[in-house]
Amino acid sequence: MRYLAWAIRFALFVVLLALAARNTDPVTLRFYFDLAWQAPLAALLLAFFAAGAVLGLVAMLGSFLAQRREIARLRRAESSRAGVDSGVASQPPAAEG
């Protein structure tokens, strides 16, 4: 199964590489204030894909950190509750006499 996954990844890589090699025509991206950026189409697509991935990760970062804090809080509560429970379930002292 692992070999099949790597074969699919390799095939996808080859297809995307061929697509990028065929789309090397320069494209002009126009900004405000008469700013323009001219680059190959494949480079612009890669740049905007990477920027979107980074923005997606940054947007997810807040909830990820909140979940980590919540998990840590629950683990602390569980360990403190387990310590209290273990003290209650201990054996009573032996009777003297």
C-alpha positions as CSV (number, residue, x, y, z in Angstrom):
1,M,0.0,0.0,0.0
2,R,2.9,2.3,0.8
3,Y,4.3,1.8,-2.7
4,L,1.0,2.6,-4.3
5,A,0.8,5.9,-2.3
6,W,4.3,6.9,-3.4
7,A,3.5,6.0,-7.1
8,I,0.5,8.2,-7.0
9,R,2.5,11.1,-5.4
10,F,5.2,10.7,-8.1
11,A,2.7,10.6,-10.9
12,L,1.0,13.8,-9.5
13,F,4.4,15.5,-9.2
14,V,5.2,14.6,-12.8
15,V,1.9,15.9,-14.1
16,L,2.2,19.2,-12.2
17,L,5.8,19.6,-13.3
18,A,4.8,19.1,-16.9
19,L,2.0,21.7,-16.4
20,A,4.4,24.2,-15.0
21,A,6.9,23.6,-17.8
22,R,4.3,24.2,-20.4
23,N,3.0,27.5,-18.8
24,T,6.2,29.6,-18.7
25,D,4.7,32.5,-20.7
26,P,5.2,35.8,-18.8
27,V,2.1,37.2,-17.2
28,T,1.7,40.8,-15.8
29,L,0.0,41.2,-12.5
30,R,-1.2,44.8,-12.0
31,F,-1.5,46.3,-8.6
32,Y,-2.8,49.8,-7.5
33,F,-0.7,52.9,-8.2
34,D,0.6,51.6,-11.5
35,L,2.6,48.9,-9.9
36,A,3.1,45.7,-12.0
37,W,4.8,42.4,-11.5
38,Q,5.7,40.3,-14.5
39,A,6.6,36.7,-14.0
40,P,5.9,33.3,-15.5
41,L,2.4,32.0,-14.9
42,A,3.7,28.9,-13.1
43,A,5.7,31.0,-10.7
44,L,2.7,33.3,-9.9
45,L,0.4,30.3,-9.4
46,L,3.0,28.7,-7.0
47,A,3.5,32.0,-5.1
48,F,-0.3,32.5,-4.6
49,F,-0.8,28.9,-3.6
50,A,2.0,29.1,-1.0
51,A,0.6,32.5,0.3
52,G,-2.9,30.9,0.6
53,A,-1.5,27.9,2.5
54,V,0.4,30.2,4.9
55,L,-2.7,32.4,5.5
56,G,-4.7,29.2,6.2
57,L,-2.2,28.0,8.7
58,V,-2.1,31.4,10.4
59,A,-5.9,31.5,10.6
60,M,-5.9,28.1,12.2
61,L,-3.2,28.9,14.7
62,G,-5.4,30.6,17.2
63,S,-7.8,27.7,17.6
64,F,-4.9,25.2,17.6
65,L,-3.3,27.1,20.5
66,A,-6.6,27.3,22.3
67,Q,-7.1,23.6,22.0
68,R,-3.6,22.9,23.3
69,R,-4.3,25.1,26.4
70,E,-7.7,23.3,27.0
71,I,-6.0,19.9,26.7
72,A,-3.3,20.9,29.2
73,R,-5.9,22.3,31.6
74,L,-8.0,19.1,31.4
75,R,-4.9,16.9,32.0
76,R,-3.9,19.0,35.0
77,A,-7.5,18.6,36.3
78,E,-7.5,14.9,35.7
79,S,-4.1,14.4,37.4
80,S,-5.2,16.4,40.5
81,R,-8.5,14.5,40.6
82,A,-6.7,11.2,40.4
83,G,-4.4,12.2,43.3
84,V,-7.5,13.1,45.4
85,D,-9.3,9.9,44.5
86,S,-6.2,7.7,45.3
87,G,-6.1,9.3,48.8
88,V,-9.7,8.4,49.5
89,A,-9.3,4.8,48.4
90,S,-6.3,4.1,50.6
91,Q,-6.5,1.5,53.4
92,P,-7.4,2.7,56.9
93,P,-4.6,2.5,59.5
94,A,-4.3,-0.8,61.4
95,A,-5.9,-1.0,64.8
96,E,-3.5,-1.0,67.8
97,G,-3.9,-3.4,70.4
